Amino acid sequence: MKLYHTPISTNSSRVWVALLEKNLDFELVEIHLDGDHLQPEFVAMNPFHRVPVLVDGDFTVVESLAILDYLEAKYPEPAMLPKDQKDLAVVRMVQLVTVNELGPALYPLSSERMGWGIPEPQAIEKAKEKVDSVLTFFEDLLDDRPFFGSNTLTYADCVAGTIVPLLSWVDVSIDGYPKIQAWCDRLMSRPSFQQTQFTQADLAAFFSRRQNFLAQIEAK
Ligand SMILES: N[C@@H](CCC(=O)N[C@@H](CS)C(=O)NCC(=O)O)C(=O)O
C-alpha cells in the first residue's frame, strides 16, 4: 500500500497513525502541496487534489475517514472500532466533532501564523469558544478507560489525537481539562504518535514552499 501524505496535514497523520497501529506494510509518498498536488498523476488519483490518498493495488481511496474504514474492514485486527453500540457512537462522535467542529475552528486561530491573513478579533473569540465547547464535550466523553469508549486505541484517538495535542501551537491551553491532558500524555507515549509528529522545521519548509507556489499562481 502507498499513503500519499503531507507531514503537517492532520488529515494525513490520522491515517498514518492507524497504519502504524495496525502494523501494516506501507510506503509513504510525500506530497508538498506546492503544485505537485495539481499534477495530472495526482489529480487522476484524487480529483479534489487533497491528501491523504491510499493506494492499495488497483484500488484508490480518498477522504481520510473512508480510508480508516477501508483499513478496518480489510485488517480488522487490532480492532479500532468498538462493537458495543454506545462505544461505537462515542468513537464516531469524536471523529466527526473533530472534523466538523474542531478543525474549522482552528483556521482563524492559525491563520496569522500560516500567512493566511489576520482574522477579525470576533472570529478569533468565536473560534476559541468553539474549541472550548469541543474540549468540554470530549472531557465528558472520556470515562475511566484510557481511550474514548475503549480500553484499546480507536479511530477516535487517531482523529482527535492528531489535532488536540497541537492546540498549544495556537495558544489554546488544555490545562482545565485533566482527562484530556492525561489522554494526550498517553497518546504521546506511543511510538505511532511519536513517529508522526511534525516539527517546526517541517512547518517552516512547508510554509516556504507553499508561499512560492501561491506567489507563482498570483503572478500568472
Ligand atoms: N476531507 C478530506 C480533507 C483533506 C484535506 O483538506 N487535505 C488538505 C491538507 S490537510 C489538502 O490536501 N489540501 C490541498 C488542496 O486543497 O488543494 C479528508 O479528510 O481527507
The ligand as an SDF file (V2000), in Angstrom:
LIG
                    3D

 20 19  0  0  0  0  0  0  0  0999 V2000
  -11.9520   15.7500    3.9490 N   0  0  0  0  0  0  0  0  0  0  0  0
  -10.6120   15.4700    3.4780 C   0  0  0  0  0  0  0  0  0  0  0  0
   -9.7820   16.7220    3.6840 C   0  0  0  0  0  0  0  0  0  0  0  0
   -8.3900   16.5930    3.0830 C   0  0  0  0  0  0  0  0  0  0  0  0
   -7.6840   17.9500    3.0150 C   0  0  0  0  0  0  0  0  0  0  0  0
   -8.3080   19.0110    3.0860 O   0  0  0  0  0  0  0  0  0  0  0  0
   -6.3370   17.9080    2.8130 N   0  0  0  0  0  0  0  0  0  0  0  0
   -5.5960   19.1260    2.6760 C   0  0  0  0  0  0  0  0  0  0  0  0
   -4.3280   19.0610    3.5140 C   0  0  0  0  0  0  0  0  0  0  0  0
   -4.7070   18.9360    5.2180 S   0  0  0  0  0  0  0  0  0  0  0  0
   -5.1450   19.2630    1.2120 C   0  0  0  0  0  0  0  0  0  0  0  0
   -4.7070   18.3010    0.6270 O   0  0  0  0  0  0  0  0  0  0  0  0
   -5.2490   20.4580    0.6250 N   0  0  0  0  0  0  0  0  0  0  0  0
   -4.7880   20.7170   -0.7190 C   0  0  0  0  0  0  0  0  0  0  0  0
   -5.8080   21.3920   -1.5940 C   0  0  0  0  0  0  0  0  0  0  0  0
   -6.9070   21.6780   -1.0840 O   0  0  0  0  0  0  0  0  0  0  0  0
   -5.5250   21.6540   -2.7510 O   0  0  0  0  0  0  0  0  0  0  0  0
  -10.0370   14.2610    4.2310 C   0  0  0  0  0  0  0  0  0  0  0  0
  -10.4760   14.0290    5.3710 O   0  0  0  0  0  0  0  0  0  0  0  0
   -9.2030   13.5370    3.6790 O   0  0  0  0  0  0  0  0  0  0  0  0
  1  2  1  0
  2  3  1  0
  2 18  1  0
  3  4  1  0
  4  5  1  0
  5  6  2  0
  5  7  1  0
  7  8  1  0
  8  9  1  0
  8 11  1  0
  9 10  1  0
 11 12  2  0
 11 13  1  0
 13 14  1  0
 14 15  1  0
 15 16  2  0
 15 17  1  0
 18 19  2  0
 18 20  1  0
M  END
$$$$
